[in-house]
Amino acid sequence: MHAHWKSRWASWMAIGLLAALAGCAERPGAPPESAGEDMPDLPWSYRLVERRDPGLEELEGVAVGSDGRRYLACGRGVIVFDNSWNRLQELPTPNPATAVAVAPDGRVFVTERQNVHVFGPEGGRRASWAKAGEGEGRFSHLTGIALLEENVYVADAGARVVHRYDTTGDFIADLGGRDPRTGEPGILCPSPYLDCAAGPSGMVYVNNPGRWRVEWYDLNNRRIGTWGKQGLGVDEFVGCCNPTNLAVTPDGQVVTAEKGRPRIKVSDPDGRPLAVIGQDHFTAESRGIDVAVDPQGRIVAVDPARDEVLVFVREDSASE
């Protein structure tokens, strides 16, 4: 197991204890939950067209710009490549980067565990938000980031919420907490995986791994809908807590990644599965597989267990 995985799991001891008490303890050495997987016929299929070791350690996150540039969050910060793997920029951060998002104007937003950094298109750091602590808008263990209009959404697996800020760093609201009006529980996150992604029509999508579902919220901070359930089927999420990561295509298809049975799925906006990228591309230790969609519609995934980048294309697509 990579050293950064050992460190990541050590930093998650308190939440791991909670998961164990709930019967959801992680099993880092467990094999994929793959026995007897029945793969039904689905409308789409994907094939692997690229597997790349970019030479980076502690690889955690990926984003793809509108120009096809690939932004990889790793132990040194964010390294930027073009789609031919020419290294273009290095955006250094004081501590390992955990997630990255790119604005249409080229600004790059990067999370560390308890910080957000903003870089200009030229590569210089413009701002940093250090909000460590407890309470609304405070950072505990940041694992995902998304940009929607002039909003920055930061997934906090430690606090079990998604923080919403404006692009200057002013706090707006927390999403995903317990509903004070109804008492309905919010996000359940037994392990250090929480993600968010911008979708069409002003929606932000969030995985709720301990409830085996995907949720989406509007710009009024209201949860509009959910889909997903626990189970072994292709339209379900297995294990203690899945999905771990997600992305949304411009037309609203949802890409989710899972651990335990490491795989990537593409579903329509109502949760009906369209394609499965099977676990034969990953290992039992593949957890926190971050995903992004490039301008050609290809799925770009990072596997932290191997520090690799994988690119998948739809079989009926002419894009290579």
Secondary structure as UniProt FT lines:
FT   HELIX           3..10
FT   TURN            11..12
FT   HELIX           13..21
FT   TURN            22..23
FT   TURN            28..29
FT   TURN            35..36
FT   STRAND          46..52
FT   STRAND          61..64
FT   TURN            66..67
FT   STRAND          70..74
FT   TURN            75..76
FT   STRAND          77..81
FT   TURN            83..84
FT   STRAND          87..92
FT   STRAND          99..102
FT   TURN            104..105
FT   STRAND          108..111
FT   STRAND          115..119
FT   TURN            121..122
FT   STRAND          125..130
FT   TURN            136..137
FT   STRAND          142..148
FT   TURN            149..150
FT   STRAND          151..156
FT   TURN            157..160
FT   STRAND          161..166
FT   TURN            167..168
FT   STRAND          171..175
FT   TURN            180..182
FT   STRAND          196..199
FT   TURN            200..202
FT   STRAND          203..208
FT   HELIX           209..211
FT   STRAND          213..217
FT   TURN            219..220
FT   STRAND          223..227
FT   TURN            234..235
FT   STRAND          245..248
FT   TURN            250..251
FT   STRAND          254..258
FT   TURN            259..262
FT   STRAND          263..267
FT   TURN            269..270
FT   STRAND          273..277
FT   HELIX           279..281
FT   TURN            284..285
FT   STRAND          290..293
FT   TURN            295..296
FT   STRAND          299..303
FT   TURN            304..307
FT   STRAND          308..314
FT   TURN            315..316
//
